[in-house]
Amino acid sequence: MVNKNKDVLTTGQLRRLLEHQYKAEGCSLLEPLMQKFWRWLVEQVPRWWAPNAITATGLALNIFTTLIMVYYSPDAKRQVPSWVYFINALGLFIYQSLDAIDGKQARRTSTNTPLGELLDHGCDSLSTVFVTLGICIALELGNHLEWFFFNCFAIMFLFYSAHWQSYVSGTLRFGLIDVTEGQLIVIGIYIFNAFMGTGFWNIQVPGLRTPLRLLPVYFGIFAAILQCIQHFSVIIIKGGIGKNHSTVAGTSTIFPVLPISIVLCLAAVIYQKSPTHVYMKHPCLYVISFGMASAKITNKLVIAHMTKSEMDLLDHTLLGPLLVCLNQYFDCKINEVVVLWVFCIYCTCNLLYFARQVCLQISRHLNIYIFTITRKPQANKESMNRNSRARQAH
């Protein structure tokens, strides 16, 4: 039993969590086609496999396969073995499929709870970091470190902004080109590299004087701009659904930009000020470190939305990048790589501890297990069923 003094959520937040209703609108181009496959797939899954276990299994596989790629190309410049591309394509496809059917499995087994939605978004925040890192390695963007940096941190911000506008409007909105399309493009690039190698990406585009490897990046920027326009048209122009167009929690619609801005600014400052060029020498470790910090901030935003609570400006995870800044201020008395590893390990442990505490607290409150189907949810079943039906459509 966990000490209540270490609980993350208050009694009021737990009560509001049970009142939360998942709302989503919009549909991407390929989702209707993929939904047919996902509806068939969930019928093949045994009923004893808990929805949360499905979500976690997909994430673990995705992270594991990406880390194999990082092992072979830590600087994102080297071509990795063909079999590594194959298992990454397979790992991402399995993750996408399991992520799509966990809500459907919850409905099949009558085990849909707010914890499932929270765990789903939490896993997505981590997967975004590793999928982005994987495609950068596949395109060997270590040869274009500025684009590597921009691509990784822009996608972190884009994922955060999607939940930011959800915190404002109460509805998660999907664009015509969204996560499903992006993941399938990444899978396609992995498979292409497995058969053809990476030499193709070195070909110069006639008239543009740019290698082919940057074209997917340009396409991603175009899609990101479209999504940002959608997100900020809600956040800034339409406003929130709370009193005086505030967020679901009745707070400022602009305030949530501050936590993610601190993370991104620290990433840029450390990159520019590093006397040993720590980012240029260890880009993958750098992105993973800040990815853990970004994921923690995003998870707190999701919780703020689901519990209709105020978003915190500061978080303990910021101690990681601040430690690197402090070391630079004192002329790097400690090796920057060592400090970066400490930063990465600290933020990873901080995120895992936070997730563990939240999951345990909610599971105790609902009287359910997290990763097994042994006890059925007892609290607010009608609300949970509404959440499940909404998630089935997305």
N, C-alpha and C positions, 0 to 999 in steps of 0.2 A: 504494500500500500504506500502510495506516494504522500509525503507530508503536504498537508494543505497549504502550508506557508509557501510552498513552491508552485502553487497553482498559477497558471497564466491568465485564465479567464475568471472574471468576477461572476457572482451569482446572477447579476442582471444580464451580463453577456450571454450566459448559458440559457437564460430564459428567452432572450431575443433570438438566439440561435435556433431554438425550436420553432419560432414563429417565422423564420426565414423561408421564402419561397424562391426557388430557382426560376429565373426568367431569361429567355434568350430569344433573339429574333434574327432573321437573315439566314441565308444559305449560300454556301460557296458553290462553285461551278460543278465540281466533281462529287460533292457530298451525296446527292440523290442516288448516283450510281453505286457509290461505296456503301450506302446504307443497305442496299439489297444484299451485298456480301456480308456485312456485319450482322444483319438479322439472321442470315443462314448460319453464320459462325457461332453465334451465341447458343443456338440450339444444339450444337455439338459439344458444348461445355458441360461437364457434370455439375449437377445442382449443389454438390457439397463444396465446390470451390467458391470461397467467399469473394464478393466483389472487390473489397479492399486488397485482398491477396492478389487478385488479377492485376489491379493497378500497380501494386508494388513490384510484382514479377516483371512486368513490362519495363518499368523504369530501371530496375536492376540490370536487366539484360542490355538495355540501351546504353547505360553508363559503362558497363563492363566492355562491350565491344568497342566503344569509342576510346576507352583508355588503352586498349590494345593498339589502336591506331596512333594514339599519342606516344606510346612506348617506341614505336618504330619511326615516328617523325615528330620529336618534341619541338623542333623549330619550324614545323609546317613547311619545310622545303624539300624533304626527301620523299621519294616514291615508296610507298609501302607495298608489301607482297600482295599479289592478287587475291589470295584467300582472305586477307584482312578486309579488303573491300567487299567481298562476298558476305562475310559474316556481319559486317556493318549494315549492308543492305537488308539482310535477313533480320538482324536485331531491330532495326528501325521499323521494318514492316510489322514485326511481331508486336513491338511497342504500340504502333499506331492502331493495330487491330485490337489489342487488349484494352487500350485506352478508350476505344470506341464502344466496347461491349460491356465494360464494367457496370455502367448504369442499367443496361438491359438485363444483366445478370441479377442486379439488385431487385429489379421488378419481378423477375421470374421467381426469385426466392423470398420475396416479401421482406427484404432486409435493407431497404433504402432508408438512409439516415442522413442528417446534415454532415456527419463525419465523412461519409463517402464523397460528397461534393468537395469538402475541404481537402481531403487527401488527394482527390483527382487534380485539383488546381495546384496543389503543392508539388505533386510529381511533375506536372506540366512545366512549372517554373524551373525545375532542375533539368528536365529534358531539353528545354529550349537552349540552355547553356551548352549542353553536350552535342546536340544536333548541329548547332551553329559552329562549334569547334570542329566537328567532324567534316563538315563541308568545306571549311577553310583549309583543312589539311588535304582533303581530296583535290582541291584546286591549287594546292601549293601556294597559298597566299602569303606564306612566310617570305616569299620573294617580293611581296608588296605589303610591307608591314603596316603602312598607313591605312590601306584598305582592309587589312586583317583587323586592325583595331576598330575602325569605323563599323565594319560589318557586325562584329561581335557585340559591341556596346549599343549599336543602334537597335539590334534585335532584342536585347535585354530591355531597352527602354520601350520598344514597341509592345512587348508582352506586358510590361508594367502599365502602359497607358491604356491597354485594352481593359484591364481590371480597374483602372482609375475611372474611366468613363462608366464602367459598371457600378462603381461606388457612387458615382454622381447620379446616374439615371435609374439604377436598380435593375438594369437589363444588360446582359452580355450580348454584344452585337457582332455578327459575323459578316465579313465582306465576300465579294465574288471570288477574290483570290485570297485564301486564308491558309490556316495551318495544314489542312489536308493536301492542298495543292503543293505547298512548300515541301512537305515531307516526301511526297511522291517524286518531286523533282530531285531531291537529294538522293533518294533511292536509285533513281535512274542514272545519276552521275556516278554513284558507287558501282553500279553494274557495268556502266560504260568503261570506267577505269579498270575494272577487273579483267575485261576482255582486251581493251585497247591500250592500257597504260595511260600515262599522263602527258606524253609527248604532244598529243593533239592540242592540249591547252596552251602550248607555247607558240602556236601559229599566230602570226600577226593578222589582225582584221584589216583588210584593204581599206585605205582612206581614213581609218581611225587611229592608226599607229598605236594600237593597244592589243595585248594578247587575248586570245579567246577566253582565258580563265576569268577575265574581268566581266565578260558579258553576263554570266549568271548574277554577278554582284550588281551590275547596273539594273538588271531585271528586278532583283530583290529590292533595290532602292525605289524603283517605280511603284512596286506593290506596297512598300512601306509608306510611301507618300500618300497613296490612296487611303490606306488605313488610318494614317495620322489625321488626314483631313476629316475622315468620318468620326474619329475619336474626339478631336478638338472642336468639331462643330457642335457636339453634344456638350462637352465640358464648358466651353466658353460662350457659345451662342445660345443654345437652347437652355442650358442650365440644368440644375438638378430637380429631383421630385420632392425635395424637402421644403420646409417653410422658406419663403423668399428665394426660391430656386437654389436652395442649398443641397448638400448631399443627402443620402438616405439617413445619415446620422444627424442631420441638421447643422453640419459644419461647412466651412468654406470649400468651394469646389476647386480652388486653385492651390490650397495648402498642400495636398498630397504630392505636388511636384517637388517639394523640398527634400524629402528623404532620398529619392532616386537621384536628384540633382547632386546631392552631396557625394554619393557613390561615384557618379560619372565624373564629377570635377576632380575628386581625389585620384581617379584612374588616369585622367589626362595630366594632372600635375606631376604625379610620380613618373609617368612615362617621359615627360619633357625634362624633368629636373634630375633624373637618375644619372649620376656621374659614371656609373659602370654599365649604363644602357641595359638595365635588367630586363625590360620588356623585349628589346630587340633580340636578346640572347635566349630568353625563356618565354616566348609568347604564349605557349599553351598553358604553362603553369600560371602565368599572369592572368589569363582570361578565366581559368578555373577559380582562382582565388577571388577575383571580383565577382565571378558568377555566383559563388556561394553567398557573398554579401548581398547581391542583388536579389537572389532567391529568398533570402530571409526577409528583406524589405517587402517584397511582393507578397509573401505569405501573410505578413502582418496587415497588408492592405486588404487581402481577401477576407481575413478574419474581421477586420473593421467593417467591411461591407456586410458580411453575413450576420454580424452581431449588432449592426447599427451603432457602431462606436466611433469615437474620434481616433484619427490616425496619428500615431506618435511621430514626432519629428526626429528624435534621436533613438539609436538602438545600440546595444552592446556590440553588435557585429562591426560597427564602424571603428572599433578599437584596432581591428586588424590593419586596415589601410593607414590609420593614423600612426600606428607603430612604424610603418615603412617611412612615412613622412618625417617622423621624429628622428629616425635613423639618418635620413638625408640631411636634416637640419644640423646634426652633429657630425657632418662630413663622413657619414657611413663608417662609424667606428666598428660596426658589426658588418660582416659580409652581407651584401644586399640579397644574395640568393638565399642565404640562411634565413634572413628576416622574411623574405617572401614565402618560404616554406612554412615558417611559424604562422604567418598571416593566413595561409591556405588551410593549415591544420586547425587553427583556432576557429576560423569562420565555418569550416565544415562541422566541427564538433558543436559549435554554438547553434547552428541550424538544426542538426540532428537532435540535440537536447531539447530545443524549443519544440520541434515537431513531436517528439516523444511525450513531453509534458502535456501538450495540447490534446493529443490523441488519447492519452490515458485519462485525462480529466473529463473529456467528452464521453468516453466509453463508460466511465464510472457513473456519470450523470444519466446516461441512457440505459445503463445496466445491460451492456452488450460486450461481446468480444470484438477485437479489432480485425483480426485476420482469419477467424473461423466462424462458421455458422452453427452456433450451439444454442444461443438464446436469441429470441426474436425481440426487436425493438418494442418497448412498452409505451414510450412517451410520444404523444402528439402524432399518432399514426396517420390521421387524415392529412396533416401538413406534409408529412414525409411522402405520402402517396402522390400528392400534387407535385412535389419536387421531382419524383421519379418520372412521372409522365412527361414533364417538361424536358427532362434530360434525354428522354428517348428520341425526341425530335432533333437533337443536336449531338 
